[in-house]
Amino acid sequence: MLAARRAGIPAIDQAVIDPTDEARLTREVAEAVNLGFAGKVCIHPRQVPAVHAGFRPALDEIERAHRIVAAHDTSVHAGQGVSMVDGTMIDRPTLHRALAVLAHAEGDPPAVHLRADRRGLARQRPTCPVAGRYFDQLTVGEVIHHAVTRTITEADNTLFSCVTMNPQPLHLDEAYSAATKFGTRIVNSMFTLSVVVGLSVYELTLGTVVANLGFSSVETPHPVFPATPSASRPKSARRARRDRDPPPGSWSSSTAATTSTKLSSSGAAVTHF
């Protein structure tokens, strides 16, 4: 058990050879749960329900795990080092146990040996400190005001356009831009989008995302001008889960869709995605 935990591999208890001995199976499942095993091998289909029932977290255990994770996330976002639940300090082992309970309570029954690759490895959350949010922590319609803001300068606009090989004079040539309807240079919209995405990382995806899978749409209804103070106000628009299950050994297929609005000093919305 200790070697498996140290290696990050779920430990699976051995099977009960006699599939008709339900009393022994129930007793061994309870012992395996108390010892910290992640599952138990079944040699007959009739053993599966008992193993599922024994390893499935109780409702009160799931509810407390949710409160532990929520308390920890609140303390992290508030910059506090300690969180409490029911008068008890939440340390790292307690948090890890709560995350494991919630992982077991999701989706497929977690007790059979197949969970060694589907749950124990594929769905395990990072143990490093994170500031972002996981899929199940996003709320539909939630508005998040980010603390980090910045002013986009002429140097930003010029450098971004040059390094991305964009010769558009609307971004680089003041004399040309003065004769357009904008009256001056405007910020490269790809830079505006990049800033919005970057500002959202701190509170949304820092340490909690594997990769950006893309944008369903991007709109830029108003221009941004250099030297304009700006802030980002992302909002969780919807949550979605892919139709297909992840293959063994892969990461979770849960995805989250958000919309973000970049607000200039005038209050005009300049970017939606």
N, C-alpha and C positions, 0 to 999 in steps of 0.2 A: 504494500500500500504506500509506504513512504517513498520507495523508489519510483513508483508510478507518478505520484504527486510531484516529486522533484523533476521528473522528465516531462511533466505536463501532459501525461497520457492517462486517460480515465482507466481506473482499475475495474475489471469486470469479474464478478464472483462466479465460481464454478457452478455447474448444473446439478440439479437433483436427478439422479439416474432413473428413479422410479416415477413415471409420470402420474401414477395413481395415488401417490402419497401426498395429498394436498396439505395435510397438517405440517409435514416436514417442510414443504415448500414455503408455506406461509411463515413458519418460524425462521427459516434461513433467509428469507427476504427481509424480515424485520432486523435480523442480525446484520445483514449486509448493509442496510441503510444506516444503522447505528455506527458501523465501522467506517463508513464513508465511501463504500463502493458506488460506482456510477451506474451499474446495471448488473444483470444476472443472465447467464446463458440459459436458453430454453432449448430442450431437445424434443419437445412435443408441443403442438399448437394449444393444447388444453392448459399448458402452464403459463401462457402469455398473459391472460387476464389477471391472474394473481400477482404476477411480477409487475404489470402495469399499475395495479392498485396499490401495491406496496411502495413503489418508488415515486408515485405521483404525489406532489406536495399537497398538503391539506389547504383548505380555503383560508383558514386563519394564518397559516404560514405564508401563503402567497400575499395576503393583505399586508402582513408585517414587512415582508420583503419590499413591497412597493413603497412603504413608508420609510424604510431604511435608505433606499436608493434616492428617494425624493429629498430626504433630509440631507444626505451627502451632497447631492447636486446643488441644493440651496446654499449650503455652507461654502462650496467651491466658488459659486458665482458671487457670493458676498465677500469672498476673500478671508473666510474664517477657517481656522485650522481644525476645529472640533465640531462634531454634530452629535445630537442626542436624540434618542427615540425611547419612549417609555422610561425615562430616567436613566438610561444606559448609554454610555459613550460608544459611538460607532467607530471601531478601529478597522484596519484594512482586512483582517480575516472575516470579520462580520459582514463587511461590504461584499467581499467575494462570495460568501455563502448566500447572501441575498440575491446577487446576480445569478448564481447557479440555480437557485430556486425558481427565479423568473424564467430562466432559459428552459428549465425542465417543464414548466407549466405551459410553454408555447407549443402550438402546432402538434407535431407527431408525438406519440407516447414516448417518453424518454428513457424507459427502463430497459429495453432490449439491447442486445450487444451491438446492434447497428449504430447506436448512438455514439459509439466510440469515435467514429469519423464524422457523423452528421451533426452531433451536438457538442461532443467534448472538444473537438478541434475546430470544426467549421464555424460554429456560432459563438465561440468563446470571445468575450470582450477583452480588449487590451487591459493589462494591469497597471499601465503607466498613468499618471495624473492627466486628466483631460478637462478642457473647458467647454467643449462643444456639447451637442445633444445627440442622443441616439434616436432612431426612428420612432420608438414608442414613447419618447418624451416630447414629441412635437404635437401641438394642439392646433386644430383647424381654426383659422381666423386670427391666430395670435399675432400681435404686433410687438416687435422687438426694437427698441431704440438703442442703437449702438453707442457706446461711450467714446469710441475712437472716431475722430473726424479729421479732415485735412483740407487745405486749400490747393486746388489744382493750378499750377503755375505755367507760364509760357515755356519754361525750360522742360517741364514734364511733357507738354504737348509736342514740342519740337523733337525731343529725344525719342519719345515713343514712336512718332511717325517715321523718323529716320531709321531706327533699328528694326522696324517692321517693314521697311522698304516701301513706304507709302508716300508718293510724291505729290499728293493732293495739295494744290496751292491754298485751298481753304484752311489748311492747318499750318502752312509754312510761309506763305507770302502775304504780308500785311497790305501791300499796295494792291494786289489782286483782290484780296478779301474786302477791302474798303469799298470797292465798286459793286459788291454783291448786296443782296437784301439784308445780310447780317451786319454789314458795315465794318466788320473786323474779323480777325481769325476766330474760328471755332475749334473747340477741343475735339480731337479724334474720338468718334463714338466708341471705338473698340477700347480705347483707354478708359473712357467713362465706365463701360461695362466691367472692365478689369478691376477698377477701383471699387465698384459696388460689390463685386464678388469677394474681393479681398477683405473689405470691411466686415463682411458677414461671417468670416471664418472664425473670429474670436468667440462669438456666442453660439454659433450653429454647428460648425464642422471640425473644429480644432481637435484632432486626435480621435475623432469618431467616424470618419469616412474613409472608405478604401479608395474611391476615385470619383471624379465628376463624370457622369455618364452622358452629359450633354444638356442642351436647352431645347425645350419644345418650341419656344418662340422668343424673340427679342424685339422690343419696340423702343424707339428713341423719339418721342413726340416733340421734344423741345431741345434746342442746342445748349451746350455748356460753353461758357467763355472763359479764357484764361484768367487767373487771379480771382476766381469766384469761390468764396467759402461754400463748402457743401457738406452734407451729411447723408448717411444712408439709413433708410427705414425699411428693412425687410419685413415681410409678413408671410407666415406659413399659410399657403393657400389651400393645399390639399395633401393627403398622404395616400400613397399607392403602393401596392405590392405586386410584383410580377406574377404572371399566371403560372409560370413553370417553377418547380422546386430547384434549388441549387444542387448540382451534382456533389457526391461525396468529396470532402476535402476542399470545397470552395467556400467562399464567404456567403453571408446571408444575401438573399435576393431582394430584401426590403429596400425600397427607394422612397425618397421624399421629394416633393415638388414644392418650390417656394416662389413667391413673386417678390421682387425688390423694387423699391422706388428711390431713385437718387434725387434728393431735393436740393436745389440751388438756393442761394440767399433770397431769391424772390419767392420761393415756395413752389415753383413750377416743377412738376414731375417730368424728369428727363429720361428715365430708363425704366422699363418694365421687362421682367423675364420670368 
